[in-house]
């Protein structure tokens, strides 16, 4: 289970006129006299570069600045908000890393706007710079896939902020890679910001089967990440000046069939009733990701207990990095009491590297920031965050008047202290995914602050399963159940841990308990049926899978499971029908491809089997699929290709003696006796008491001309099995 949480006063400088006049007297500086400043020559380029991304017709700004007349109408307000640096919106100061899209105006630009307004806002002569053109439809052209909210939502004219989650199911026939995304919020002026959360198991729809189409309230939601480690990896967001989000080269994000996109929207009443119906445009690429980033979070919401009147309440957190990373992006987040935000890293050598400093936080201007150049942090570096909150009457953004004690929570009147980083971990010498180490460090850090953090306990249990320790994972899942004894998801996960640990009755008990607790939670039934299938209880497996397909006809995994069960029971025709149903909708479903290949192998249709297995292996690097493909190649006499598949089988299943036996035999057939001997010697090391293996080794040694070793090993075979006629015959021949 993964947690996704992406979650005003105008001060006019009184010394403006004096400051500007002082600049005009300095002939060495490139600043024009007020009478020289015109819209066409100086002001339009500034406005078009820094303002019109929001302030254009149909944009999120309350008025357009795409023409001289529009700018002149709002010129005095432009002077006020630029002088105070309220506009353009940009919170980070210069002390942090350099960030993309920095919209801060230079002192000279601010002075030019002031001079233009004070001189009557002349248009000037000469050619007018062309105003930026903003596409009314899609910035990158027509998307490859457009998703839309099931229905419109009405935002009332007044009242509190609204936080709503809209589920957008995705209809795909295969896995796609998304290179760019554009969110169209429907009504930009009422939308403060929006984030997209990937729900790879449609868990939100399952949890809200009757009302998900209407939207689910809440600032933060939990989604189930499924049965494998699949961390959040990208900031998928919309803010008022956003166009399309284009991912860096080599880092598209994966979109699988059956995934839902959850659009998390922050909506603000504008004074009139508004209708919102957002849509998302997706742009695909045929090139899969070659780099795997990950989102990490520093937070200490448990420390948020801010007394009324406290002007400088501090919350801190730190995270030690177990691997080296490149920091690609950052996202600071607090609510209305946030004041100062600082983030930095300290290296093992003691060097301090500043990441972010915001001196005056404003939730209405929050944003995701991408670094202009990745910040490399070595293994062992510690990332720090330090947030200061102001819960006094001096904070004009304080939503409570008079101030009250404030704790952590999802409401806008509650608080949060979050700092997200998008990092790209450096490869390690170990073959394991370095993101696993980052996830473990993150979850252990959460538990160090909140020992009863159920989410961290659950994620640590899942990580422990992935690391091959089901016994320890079962202990951790039981700890979660102590706090949430009725949670069917945790019961099911505990069942999987017990099954891997060899406690089959215990696993079955947990699966059945989960099914009884929530009959709509199909994962428990699927896992129970899969367990029965793996232990050859075909009647029970077939019954459960069939019930799943009847109750959930669109559950392709259940159809594939039923097909596998029918095939194991000898009903190839019935299995073929189930696999065909799956492959029609999901042509890259591994189980259906693999099962169909087994049917083709049984029918000696080797070309079809080869094609299906190659497709299956493109989806999953699986030992059994490599073994079957090797069998198909060997059957067609393509022994060289068979060797490649057998080596892959051995790589994935290094303790499976059958892989070594098969390789020894194929190498022997190819006349590669040194290679055959190496594999066969590995076989007898793994199974020291099998007479037939020692016999085969003796034969290979005889073929290689080593009669002394051959006699010794054939005699050893007979010592293990005195009546072994094959070994006796080979010894007589020798």
Buried (B, 14 or more C-beta within 10 A) or exposed (E): BBBBBBBEEEEEBEEBEEBBEEBBEEEEEEBBEBEBBBBBBBBBBBBBBBBBBBBBEEBBBEBBBBBBEBBBBBBEEBBBBBBBBBBBBBBBBEEBBEBEEEBBBEEBBBBBBBBBBBBEBBBBEEEBBEBEEBEEEBBBEEBBBBBBBEEEBEBEEEEEBBBBBBBBBBEBEEBBBBBBBBBBBBBBBBBBBBBBBBBBBBBBBBBBEEEBEBBBEEBBBBBBBBBEBBBBBBBBBBBBBBBBBBBBEEBBBBBBBBBBBBBBBBBBBBEEEBEBBBBBBBBBBEEEBEBBBBBBBBBBBBBBEBEBBBEEBEBEBBBBBBBBBBBBBBBBBBBBBBBBBBBBBBBEEEEEBBBBBBEBBBBEBBBBBBBEEBBEBBBBBBBBBBBBBBBBBEBEBBBBEEBBEBEBBBEBBBBBBBBBBBBBBBEBEEEEBBBBBBBBBBBBBBBEBBEEBBBBBBBBBBBBBBBEBBEBBBBBBBBBBEEBEEBBBBBBBBBBBBBBBEBBEBBBBBBBBBBEBBEEBBBBBBBBBBBBBEEEBBEBBBBBBBBBBEEBEEBBBBBBBBBBBBBBBEBBEBBBBBBEBBBEBBBBBBBBBBBBBBBBBEEEBBEBBBBBBBBBBEBEEBBBBBBBBBBBBBBBEBBEBBBBBBBBBBEBBEEBBEBBBBBBBBBBEBEBBEBBBBBBBBBBEBBEEBBBBBBBBBBBBBBBEBEEBBBBBBBBBBEBBEEBEBBBEBBEEB
